[in-house]
Amino acid sequence: MLQALKSLLDELGGRAAPRQRAFESSDYRLAAAALLVHIASIDGEFDDKEKARLQQVVEARFGLDYREARELIENAWESEREAVDLFRFTSVLKRTLDEQGRREVVAMLWDMAYADGTVHEFEENVVWRVAELLGVSTRDRVGLRQDAKGGTKDDAAGVDARPTSGPWSKV
């Protein structure tokens, strides 16, 4: 206890490096990952295929290594469990991302929904609600679903499909 108090006083006095909090509640990566976790588990099953796909998507889309992606996913699970509704996450994304970035989130959600081979009606409903909250048009949402159904750009081959400009390039 005394060590913890000493560490806090050192931090406040500038004598020690502050602890880094990588994924704050205002971080769009945490918001997007929490939505991915929500989609992955909404149908009551979260199999190894979905776990692997979640890891791949988080690493590829956010440019994280395995350990950083695991940390983000763990924080996302906790954040998703504490959330009352989807607005907690979509408000962060809408405030942070441009139109293309918000479409990318919907594309990731469809990708995750198709990870186990079929889209459950609960998954479809969540993607629809998130798209509405993000201001992604019905036309775009349906087109992104068709793209995901036909295969994703950043599949298991490990291709990095992150955009090179805009809010997604911040990572």
N, C-alpha and C positions, 0 to 999 in steps of 0.2 A: 504494500500500500504506500509506504513512504517512497519507494522507487518510482511509482506511478506519479505521485505528487511532484517529486523532483523533476521527472521528465516533462511534466506539464509546465512547471515553472521555467525550466530551461527553454522550452519552446516559446513561451510567452516573452521571455527575456532575449530571445534571438540567439541563444548560445547553442541551440541544437537545431538540426534540420527538422522542419515540421513533418509530421506523418503525411504521406501522400494518400489522398482519397481519390482513387482513379475514376470511379464511376458514381458521380453524384446523381441525385434524383433529377437534376436539370440536364443531365447528359443524354443527348438523343440516342446514343448507342444503348444505354440502359433501357430507355423507353422502347426502342425497337426490339431489343432482345426479350424484354418482358412480354411483348405481344407475340413473339415467336414461341416463347415458352407456353403462353396461353393457348395458342393454336395447337401446339404439339400435344398438349395434355387434355384438351377440351373433350375429346371423344372417350375419355376414360382409359385409354391405352397409351403408353409411351414406351415403345419397343426399342430394341437396339438400333434398328434402321433409322428411326426418328432421332435418337440420341446422336448417332453419327452424323446425320444430315444437319442437325442443329449446330454441332461443333463446326462442321465444314462451312456452313453459311456464315456463322459469326466470324470465323477466322478470315474468310475470303472477303466479305463485305466491309469489315472494319479494319482489315490489315493487321490483325493481332496474331501473336504466336499462340501455341497451344495453351500455355499457362495463363496468359492474359485472357484468352477466350473462355477458359474454364472459370476464371474469376468473374468475368462479366456474366456468364450463364448462371453461376451461383447467386450473384447479386440480383439477377433478373428473376430467378425463382422466388427469392425472398420478397422482392418488390411486388411481384405478381400476386403472391399469397396475401399481402397486406392491402392490395388495391380493392376498392369498393366497385369501381367501374373502369371502363376502357378510357374514359376522358382523361384520367390521370396521365396516361401515356400519350394519347393522341394530341393533347394540348401542348406537350413538350415538342412533339414532332412538328406540329403545325407552326409553332412559333420559331422553330430552329431551321427547318428544311424548306427549300423552295419547292415548286410544283413537281419538278423531276425527282427530287429526293423523296417526296411523299409517294409518288408512283413506285419508286424503288422499294419502299416499305411494303406496299401492297403486293408487289412482285415477290418479295421474300416470303410474305405470308402465304401466298399461293404455293410457292415452292415447298414450304414446310407442310402445308396441307396435303400435298401430293407425295410426301416423303414415304408414306406407308403404302402407296399405290392407289388409294381411294380417298375421295374427299367426303367426309362425314357431313351431314346437314348442319351440325353445330359449327364445324369449321367454316363452312360456306357462309353461315349467318354472321360469324364473327368478322370474316373478311369484308363482307358487305357493310357491316356497321362501322368498321374501322375506316374503310374507304369513304363512307359518307362523312364521318367526323374529320377526315383529312382533306375533304374537298376534292377527292379523286372521282372523276366522272364515271357514270355507269359504263359508258363505252370503253374507257380505259381499263376499268376493273375487269370487264368481260374479256377484253383483248389480252390483258396480263394473265388471266386464267388460262386462255388458250395457249399462250406462250409456255406457261408452266406445265400444262398438260402434255405438251409436245416435247418437253425436256428443257432443262435450264442451261443457261450459258456457263454457269460456274458449277458444273456437276462434279462428280467424284474424281474427275481427271485433275481437279485442282486448279482450274483456270481462274485467275483473279479477274472478276468482272466489275470491280469498283470503277465508277466514273472517275475521270481524271480532273474534273472541275466541279465546282459547286460544293455544297455542304458535305457531301460524301467524301470529298477529297481531303477533308480536315484531319482524317485519322491517319 
